[in-house]
Amino acid sequence: MAPPVLESNTKRNVTPSKFYGFHSFGEPGFPLPLTGAFRDNIRQFLTECAEPEDYDLDGMPIWCTFLVYENRGTVLPLYTVEENVKDSDRPFCDYCRCAGWSHHFVSKRKYHFIIPGNDEWNKPLNEGAFDLQTHLLHGLIHCNGFGHLICINGIEGGSKYICGREIMDLWDRICTTLHARQITVEDSSRKHMMDLRLLYGVAYGHCWFGKWGYRFCRGSFGVKEHDYERAMDILSSLELDQLIDDFSITNGCTQIEEIIHHYRDMSETNLVTIRDLLRFMLEHKPTVPTARYSTRISWSAKKLAFPTPLKRCSLKLSTRLALRKSPFGKDYPTKCRKFSNVAANLDSRWPVRRLEHVAEVIVEALKEKRAVKDGGSSGMTRQEARDAARLHIGDTGLIDHVLKVMNNVVVGNYIVRRAVNRSTKVLEYTIQDSKSSRETYISKVPELIQAHIKGPGRSIYNDMAYLYTNVFLGYPESSDPVKLAIQMILYSKHFVKEWPFRDEDDDSLRFICRLTMSSIDLNSDSSCDFPPREYIVVPLYATIGDLKVAIQNAMRETYCVMEKLLVTEILDMEGLQDEEVLFGIIESGRELWVRGFGLDLENDLRYEGGTEKWTVRCKCGARDDDGERMVACDICETWQHTRCSGIEDTEAVPRLFVCDACCSSLAPVQTQCSFTYNYDSYQGPLMLPHMPEVDMGLLYCK
C-alpha cells in the first residue's frame, strides 16, 4: 500500500516519497551511515534524506525531511535551510559571540534545522522564521561543525504532544549522525517560575541539558567554571536540618519544615541534603500519561505501508489535550520577554547594545506621546515611531529591525505592546508600566502556593516552587555564601557539548588538521588566532599530495578568508615527496599541522564576532562580550556591564558615561559610584543583587 497524500502546504503539490520514524531517526546507521566531516555529511544528508521545497526563504534553499510520530500516526516536517553568509544580511553570528567564539573564522554556510509549531506544519516557512521562538526545534550548525541550539519548545512551550525530552533526543541524534563538533545552548528556561538551571543544578549537579552531555561553557559577569562548580558544591551539600535552623527566625519556617518532613516520610532512603530532597521530588513528580512507543520500529527509507491514514498535522486532538492550560489558570497574562534577551537571540548584524539603544529611544518617544495625548490615542503607529527614532538614529534599517520585534517586550521599566487600535483600525505601539503588571502576575503565585502548602504533597510542583521562592530567592541575609552561590549559578547560562574525534574502522584515513600561518599572513593581522581544527578524510592509499589537496579544498570550502589558501607543506613530513603513499608513514587519527599562505585577512567576513573592534574590561573580570547589557566609557571607550557600573537593569543607559578609572584620573573620587565583588572568596558582604528574568524563550517539559 502506497503512503497516502498528506495535507500539504500550498507550496507543495507532490506526495513525499520518504518517511522516517521520529524516535528512530538519527540512530547509528539510520537513515544512512555518514563517516565524513559535517561539511560533507550535511550535503549527503540533504541529497538522500530530504526533499527540496519549490520555494525559498529570502533566496535560501529549503529541504524537508518527513518524520512520523509513531504513536499518533502523524507526520511532521523537519526543515533544513542553507544560509550562504555572503548573501545574508546577518553574516556574523551573535550566538558565537556570546559563547566565546568571536575569534572563529566566518564559515561560508549555516544550516538551520527547524520543526515549526504544530499549527504551522501545513504552512511554508515565512520571512522571520529565524527570529521566532515558537518552533518546537530550531538549531543552527555552521559548515565547520560548530553550532547552537537556539530553542526547543515542549508541552509547556506550545507543543501539543511532543515533550521537550523527545525533541532533545532527536536533536542529539541529528548532531551525532552528522558529526557536529561542538554545540552551545543558552539555558534561560523557566518552569512554574523556577530557573531550571538552578533547580536541576542543585538536584543533579548539571543543568537540564546536562542529560545529553552539555557542560559549563562560560558564565556572565566574570563567572568561571571553577566558580560554578564551587557554587554547585556549596548548594548541593546544604543539609536540610541546617536549612531548617537557618530559617527558624523567618515567617516561612513552619511551611518549609512541613515540606521537608513530608517528603522525608515518603522516601525510602534518608534525605540529608537539599540535593537529596530536590532529586526525590523531581523524580516523583506527576507526568502526563502517554502511549508507549518503540524505537525498534523499522521505517523504510523509501516507501512505507501504513495500516491507518497518516496526516501531516493532527487536527482531531482530544478535548483534554486541546484545552490544556497553564497551572496558574486562565488569568495568566501575556508573556513578555526582556528586550535584551530578544536582541541577543536575533542573530543580528548590529550589536545588542545598539539594538537596546534603539529600543530605549522608541520607549522615550512613546512616553512623550502618552504624556501629551490630550484625549487622543496614547500609541504611535509604526511610521510615527520610526520618524521619532530617526531624530536620534540615522540608520533606518536598524530602526526597522528593532520595530519588527517590539511586541510584548520589556524595555527598562516599561512593557511595549503592539496591537490594532479599535478606533483607527491601525496597528499601534503602546507602553505600560511593567512594575504593576509584574506585581499582578507574581501575586497570584504565593496564593496558589499557600493554598497547597496547607497540605504538603498535594502538588509536588507547588512544593518545589515554594522551596525555590523562599529558600533559594529568600535565604536569610546572614547566609551570604549561599546567596552568592545561587547568583553564580544563575549567571551561568551558556553550556556546550563536544563530540570527540572518531576514527572509524573502515578503509579511510582521518586526521585533525590545523593551519599555521606564514609570517606574511601574521603581519597582516596581529590579532589572528589559529582556526579550529578541521577533520580531513582521505582514502586509505592516498598520497601526501592528495592529503595537501584535501586539506586545502576543505578549508577553502569552509571559511571565507581561505578561498585562496595554498597548502605548501605538512610539518614533520617536509622531507617526503608528494607521490609517497600515506599508509604506513603516518597513523590515522593523528593531529597534523600544515603550513600555507593566501589568507584574505582584509576580508570583512573574517571573524564571527564581526568587524567592530572593541575592548571589554569590567570590574567583574569579564574580558569579552557575554551577552549581558554593557555600556562604553566615552573617554577610554572600554565596555563594561551596566549592572557592574551601578546602572540597574530598569534604568536607561546614560547618554554620557565615564567609568570609575577615568573618573579617578580626572578628579579625586568622592563617592563609590559602582559596586565590586570578589569571586575568589565567599567572605564579606554579598554584592550581586538578584535580578530575576521575566520570561525566557526556552521552555520544555520532561
Beta strands, then each sheet from edge to edge (+ up, - down):
strand 1: 20-21
strand 2: 51-57
strand 3: 60-69
strand 4: 74-84
strand 5: 109-115
strand 6: 137-142
strand 7: 146-152
strand 8: 182-186
strand 9: 190-191
strand 10: 194-195
strand 11: 215-218
strand 12: 337-338
strand 13: 380-381
strand 14: 409-411
strand 15: 414-420
strand 16: 427-433
strand 17: 494-498
strand 18: 508-517
strand 19: 534-539
strand 20: 566-570
strand 21: 591-597
strand 22: 615-616
strand 23: 630-632
strand 24: 638-641
sheet 1: 1+ 3+ 2-
sheet 2: 1+ 3+ 4- 5+ 6- 7+ 8+ 17- 11+
sheet 3: 9+ 10-
sheet 4: 12+ 14+ 15- 16+ 13-
sheet 5: 19+ 18- 21- 20+
sheet 6: 22+ 24+ 23-
end
